[in-house]
Amino acid sequence: MSASGHPQKASAVNMQASTKHIMSTEKKSHAKPPTEGDRPLPSIAVIGDIVGSKQLPQAERSHVQRQLEELLNRINKRYAKAIGARFLVTLGDEFQGVLKQPDIIPDLIWDIETGLPKAEVRIGIGYGTLNPPLKRIALGMDGPAFHAARAAIEEARKHRTRGGFFLGFGQAEDMLLNSLAALLHRQRATLTENQLVALGLLRQGYSQSRIADKLGITKQAVNSRAKSIGWEAYLQGEEALRAILKRFDTSSAWLRRSR
């Protein structure tokens, strides 16, 4: 007899508990292990924001918005292999996308700044994971990568930083990336329109002779512009930025997910 004086009741309770334990064990043993598609995916999220766009006259703001949409279409085509989820305009004058190959970021920043010449753009770049389900367009996606990019945008706003702000890559890496990005932006900001055109062609690998032919000026004039730009130091800075970012390439993880 049990302490309660009801042996049948105690036996029934024990049997019920035992049955629940067996059923729970069976459920766990039959539970499917998480598949590749269920796991968060390492990625680089990019969020951009046009500074002060709401203060622009309506006609000018509409023009900038059209320029932004055209720019994102070009970016999605040009860097299709490096993009995990295509760029699109989200809230107002914000835009976002996901990269799997981050070494294109120097080119991406260049395209954004030169593609929107009359606008100032904040760019937040975050490294982390994305939670499934993943999408082909960077809309309705969430995870630490986007949280880091959003925090980067806020830091850029707080410190009035242009040229890209990086978070989530590691304390030392963030410092290096942000220092290089700030120095490169500062150098671009000092250039005239003609110097920017020349630098753009040098970045594409044009020789000074070809640039002279393309711009209809002498080779000596091109050489003079190149020296005044400090183009070799600038390109070395971009290469340093790429070298750090290549360590965060997530292409292989995206490839496994697509199989």
N, C-alpha and C positions, 0 to 999 in steps of 0.2 A: 504494500500500500504506500502511496506517495505521502509526502508531508502534509498535503492538503486533504488526505483522506479519500481522494478520488482517483484510483489507479487507472481506470479506463480513460478519464479525461486527460491525465498526464501522458498516457501512451499515445493518444490521438494527437496531442500538441507536438510531441517529439517526432512522430511520423510525418506530420505536416512540415515541420522545420527541415527534416531530412529530405523530403520530396523537393522542397524549394531549393535546397543546396544542390541536389542532383540536377535539377532543371537549369539552374544558373551555370553549373559546370558544363553541362551539355551545350548551352548557348555559346559560352566562351570558346569551347572546343570547335564549334561549327562556324564561329565568326570568321569572316573573310579578312585576311590581312589587307592593310591599305595598299591600293594600287598606286602606280606612278602618278596617275591623274588626280589622285586624292591629296597628294602632298603639295605643300607650298613650293613655289618655284623661284629660285634666286633670279633677280632682275634689277634693272636700273630704271627708275621712274624719273621722268622729266616733267616739270610743271613750269609754265611761263605765264607772265602777267605783264600787260602793257601799263606802264606807270602813268597815272594821271589821265587816263583815257576818258573818264567821265566828265572831266573839265573841258574837253575839246568841244568846239562848235559841232552841232549834229552832222553837218555835211562832211566835215573833216574826219569825225569819228567813223562815219559810215565808210569813208574812203580807206581808212586804216584797217577797218574790219574786213573789207574786201581784199586788201593787200595780204592780211593775215591768212585768210582762207586760201588764197592762191599760193602763198608761201608754204603752207602746210601740205598742200597737194604736191608741190614740187619735192618737198622733203620726203614725203611718203614714197614717191617714185624713186628718187635718187638713192635713198638709203634703205630700200626695201629689205635687203638681205640682213641688215643690222637691226631692223626694227622688229620687236616682238608683238606690239599692239600699236596700230596706226595712230598718228597724231590727229587731234581734232580740237575744235573750239568747244569749250565747256561752258563756264559761267561768264557771261558778258564778254570781256576781252582776255579771258584766261584760256590757256590751251594746255594739253598734256598728251604724253605718249609714253611708250615703254620700249627700252632698248635691251638687246641681248649682247650687242657688241659696243661697249662704251668708248672704244678708241676713236669713234667718229665724232665724239663730242666737240673737239676743237672746230671741226668743219661745220657741225650743227650750229654752234654759237656764232661762227662767222656768217653763215647763211641767214640766221635770224636777224642779226644786227644790220647786215647790208641789205637784207630784203625788206626791212622796215626802217628806212633811213631817217624818217621824221619822227620816229617814236623811240622812247626809252623802254627797254624790256628787262624785267627781273626774271632770272632763270634759276629754279631750284632743282638740284639733281640729287636723288637719294638712292642708296644701295640697300637692298634687303630682299625679302621674299614677297611674292604675291600669293594671295589666297585663291584657290580655285572657287568657282569656275573661271578659267581664263578666256579672254575674248580677243577677236581680231582687231577690234577698235578699242582704244583705251577709255572706255566709258563704263562706269559702274564697277570698276575694279578696286580692290582694297588689299591692304597688307602693309607690313613694315616699310617696304620700298616707297610706297606713296606717303606714308606717315613721315618718313625722313625727307622726302622732296617737299612736302608741305612745310615742315619745320625749317627747311633750307630757305624757302621763299620768305618765311617770317623773319629769319635772320638777315636775309638780303634787304628786306624792307627796313628793319631796325637800323642796320649799318649803312644803308643807302649803297649797297654793293651792286655793281653791274658786271657783266661778263661771266656770270655763273657762280653759284654757291653750292658747295658739295657737303653732304652729310651722310653718315652711315658707313663710310669706307674704312673707318678706323681713325683713332685720334690723330696719329702722326700723318696718315694719308690725307685726311681731311685738311690738315694744316698745309701740307705741301700742295695739294690740288687747289685750294683757295688762294694761296700765295701766287702760284703760277697764273691762275685765271685772272687775278686782279692786276698783275703786272702786264699781261698780254692786253687786257682791256685798256689799261692806262696808255699803252703804246698806241693802240688803234685810235683812241680818243684824241690824240695829238695830231693825227694825219689830216691832210687836206683831201679833197675829193679825188684829185689827180693821183696823189700818193696811194690812196686806198685802191684805186683801179690798178695801179702798177703792182701793189702788194698782192692783190687778188690773183693777178696773172702769174706772179712769181710763185705763189702758193700752189698753183696748178702745174708748175714745172716748166713754164715757158722760159725759153732762153731770152736774154736781153735783146738779141737781134730780132727774134720773133715779136717781142713786145714792141720794139721800135716800129716794125712794119705794121703791126695791128693798130697802134695808136697814131701812126703817121708822124713820128718824131725821130730824132737822131738817136743812135745807140748811146752817144755820150750823154744825151738828156736822160735816157733810161738809167744809165749808170749813176748819174747824179741823184736821181730820185731814189734809187735803191740804197745808195749810201746814206742819204738823209733820213730814210726810213729806219735804217738799222735792220734790214730785212734778214740778214743771216742770224742775228741774235733772236729775232722774232720767231723764225722757223725752228730754231733750236729749242725755244721755249715751248712751242707747240709739240715738238717731238718728245720733250720731257713729259708733258702732260699725257700724251698718248701712251708712253712707256709705263707710267703708273696705272693708267686706266686699263691697259691690256690684262693686268693681273686680275681684273674683276669681270673678265669675259664669261658670259653664261651661255654661250652658244650650244655647248655640248648638252647642258641640262635641257634646253629648249628642244634640241634634236631628239633626245630620249623621249621627251613628252609627246612629240609628234608621231612617234612610231606606233 
